[in-house]
Every structure is written in C-alpha cells, then in structure tokens.
C-alpha cells in the first residue's frame, strides 16, 4: 500500500479501518469544518458498542490546536472517549499512534503511545470465504480505551 498522502485521505482510511474492525458495532461520520461548525470539533465522531468516540486525525509531526485539546478534554470529562490518531509513514511502514485525549500531547511521549500496523481483513465481512482481502489499520487498541 502507498503512503497516505494527506490528512483527508488518512481520515477516510481510518474510518474504513474502524468499520472493518468493529463491523456491525459502530457508526462514524466525518466532520467538515466550516464557518457554522464549532471550533475544535474532532475529525471523526461516532459510537462503538454504544460509547461516544471522537477522533482527531493528524499526520506525523502535526499538532492539535488549543481548541482541539479543549474539545477532547471536554469529551473525556463528560464520559466519552476522545483520541488523537497520528499517522506515520517511515521506511515503507505505516504506523498509527493512538493518543488519549486526556494525555498531555507531546511527541516526547511517543514511546508510550499504543501503536497499530496494517492488517489484512476480509473485504466482505458477511462473506469471509471468498478469499478477497483489504488492508486496514488494526484498531484493537480502541477496545482497550473503551474499557476505561
């Protein structure tokens, strides 16, 4: 798989990955910022197993704004789950870093961020025997965050 070229492509790929990993148990939408939307709202939001989840997507070395940090903290404070999903492509490897929204965001802590790699999943989850596969990120770290 080629490098994801920008944040918008990464957002679509992550949304697809979550859908495959939590098939039938989630619903996510992409938020399009404009002059009428609230500042700092996450890129993706939805529900997994009935719990509200907000995900702010960033390319490697990207940093959240103060309003994005405030939004993620408000989601965590009210019982939802807020995360930063950081995409890194290095030496032909795709890596997804998961950063909890209530953690101080600094790249100095990247060693403790849970990581995901690409996995192959059945293209059609309702027909797993057809043998066709699709590349998606492993979203199993989300399950750990949901148990908090």
ABEGO torsion letter per residue (X at the ends): XBBBABAAAAAAAAAAAAAAAABGABBBBBBBBBAABBBGBBABBEBBGGBBBBBBBBBBGBBBBAAAAAAAAAAAAAGBBBBBBBBBBBGGBBBBBBBBAABBBBAAAAAABBBBBBBBBBABAABAAAGBBBBBBBAAAAAAAAAX
